[in-house]
Amino acid sequence: MKYAMIFPGQGAQHPGMGRDFYERWGVSKKVFEEADEALGFSLSGVIFGGTPEELARTEITQPAILTVSVAAYRAFVQELGREPEPLCMGGHSLGEYTALVAAGALSLADGVRLVHKRGQLMQSAVPIGVGAMAAIIGLELSEVEAVCKEASQGEVCQAANINSPKQIVISGHAGAVSRAEEIIGQRFAARVVPLLVSAPFHCELMRGVADELKEEFAKVEWRAPKFPIIANFSAKAVRTASEARAALFSQTFSPVMWSQSVLEMERSGVEDYFELGPGSVLSGLIRKICRGRHPYPVSNADELAAALEYLRGAEDGR
């Protein structure tokens, strides 16, 4: 069976996520406990008992989603009864860190510490109100890039997330993003949705964050991933520890090329997708990118059972 395992990014969080895995699988409960110990505070307490506002703080959101996603992955592995054999793995933004943890390139402790630090750095890199992001629905990438170039006027304005062929998020200085919104409203039959985010992610304003993260990367142990990881910034597979580090560095200030990454998975032979972690955002995007695909989200025990039933049936030729 030719499948990929994928991991969600920021925005998929919600209070109580992952409780099924925590309560039903010892291997998953251990993930939460290891994350708490690595961070030196009760991340699991925020996940299960915190408010949406507390969970939405970037430095909490990122390790929380990574933790829940790894918990889902380890429950999947235990129920499968053997090491999975995906053609590749991938993740959206912070989900790429999760993929590297699942693939054995990073320890869980190093992974949660890195994304916790990543969240802190991203939050402090640009003062509140200086940056902005907006989702553009209905335009091709070339059209969005042309609008960004016109709107920039010496400021940063660029495509940040290519989520599907006609769902693209732009990021940069608030004034430039606002000008882009005005241009689109005047000239195109497209929808613009300003995003409630704390910082302008995946644009040149994050380059300083990448430099600081590079110093953090030097403090952890890296190994070659057991499976190819499709990198956000290039939509190409990385297979070595050095390639993984370089990909995460560039990802910080480069667009998340999710649509292109999924198409690369398709070219490599992937026919099915399992999304491990909270929500089903990536599954929805895959259905837009690849018509006819039916991804399997795994965010709770029932979805895990359905995904494994499908996997076993496919492997048995049913």
Disulfide bonds with the S-S distance in Angstrom:
none
